[in-house]
């Protein structure tokens, strides 16, 4: 995947994102999240509680098609891909570290998991 410098910079700025997943009945569920882009791995990471609807939906699917979007005025970007949920402590810790760097230190959550999205498509004008 080729990443433009402007896109990478846009994904390091502090913006909230929207994660969209597909429910079992085919309807879309969208929720605000903090997300981080790992260009080298081609991954977007979202930390959340393992009991959240988004985590349960993705875990139930095993691998799920998702989209993460952020908007800042006229600039926007959507990263589409395949998502999995991990509760591996090292992967969660890495995701928390990345989240803290982009946003702030998250509150303690012993049920925290990381949604890892392998980016397959990049859209936007950022």
C-alpha positions in Angstrom: 0.0 0.0 0.0 1.3 3.5 -0.9 0.8 6.1 1.8 1.0 9.8 0.8 2.8 12.1 3.3 -0.4 14.2 3.7 -2.5 11.2 4.5 0.0 9.9 7.1 0.2 13.4 8.7 -3.6 13.6 8.8 -3.8 10.3 10.6 -1.3 11.5 13.3 -3.3 14.7 14.1 -5.8 14.5 16.9 -9.1 13.7 15.4 -11.9 11.5 16.5 -12.9 8.8 14.1 -16.0 6.8 13.2 -15.8 3.0 13.1 -18.4 1.3 10.9 -19.1 -2.4 11.2 -21.8 -4.6 9.6 -24.4 -6.3 11.8 -25.5 -9.8 11.2 -28.7 -8.5 9.6 -26.6 -6.4 7.1 -27.3 -3.0 8.6 -24.4 -0.7 9.5 -23.4 0.2 13.1 -21.2 3.3 13.4 -19.6 4.6 16.6 -17.0 7.3 17.5 -13.6 5.9 18.4 -10.0 6.9 18.7 -7.9 5.2 16.1 -4.2 4.9 15.2 -2.5 4.2 11.9 0.6 2.0 11.7 1.9 2.7 8.2 4.7 0.0 8.4 2.3 -2.7 9.4 -0.7 -1.4 7.3 -2.8 -1.5 10.4 -5.4 0.7 12.1 -5.8 0.0 15.8 -8.8 0.8 17.9 -8.9 0.1 21.7 -12.2 -0.7 23.4 -13.8 -2.9 25.9 -14.2 -6.5 24.9 -17.8 -6.2 25.9 -18.6 -3.3 23.5 -21.0 -4.0 20.6 -18.2 -3.3 18.0 -15.9 -5.8 19.6 -18.6 -8.5 20.0 -19.7 -8.0 16.4 -16.2 -8.4 15.0 -15.3 -11.3 17.3 -18.5 -13.1 16.3 -17.6 -12.7 12.6 -14.0 -13.8 13.2 -12.8 -11.4 10.5 -15.1 -8.5 9.6 -15.2 -5.9 6.9 -15.0 -2.4 8.5 -14.3 1.2 7.7 -12.7 3.9 9.9 -13.3 7.5 8.8 -12.1 10.9 10.1 -13.1 14.3 9.0 -11.7 17.8 9.6 -13.6 20.4 7.7 -13.2 19.6 4.0 -10.4 17.1 4.6 -11.4 13.5 5.1 -10.1 10.0 4.9 -11.6 6.5 5.1 -9.5 3.4 5.7 -11.3 0.2 4.8 -10.2 -3.3 5.7 -10.5 -6.6 7.5 -10.8 -6.4 11.3 -10.0 -8.9 14.0 -10.2 -8.6 17.8 -7.3 -9.4 20.0 -7.0 -9.7 23.8 -3.3 -10.6 23.6 -1.7 -8.4 26.3 1.3 -7.4 24.2 -0.9 -6.3 21.3 -3.3 -4.5 23.6 -0.4 -2.7 25.3 1.1 -1.7 22.0 -2.3 -0.3 20.9 -2.7 1.6 24.2 0.8 3.2 23.8 -0.1 4.3 20.3 -3.5 5.7 21.4 -1.8 7.6 24.3 0.6 9.2 21.8 -2.1 10.4 19.5 -4.8 11.3 22.1 -4.1 10.9 25.8 -3.5 8.1 28.3 -6.7 6.0 28.4 -8.5 5.1 31.6 -7.7 1.7 33.1 -9.9 -1.1 31.6 -9.2 -4.7 32.5 -11.6 -5.8 29.8 -9.7 -3.9 27.1 -9.1 -5.4 23.7 -7.7 -4.1 20.4 -9.4 -4.2 17.1 -6.8 -4.5 14.4 -7.8 -3.5 10.9 -5.6 -4.6 8.0 -6.1 -1.7 5.5 -7.1 -2.8 2.1 -8.4 0.5 0.6 -7.7 4.1 1.2 -10.2 6.9 0.3 -10.2 10.6 0.9 -8.7 13.9 0.0 -6.3 14.5 3.0 
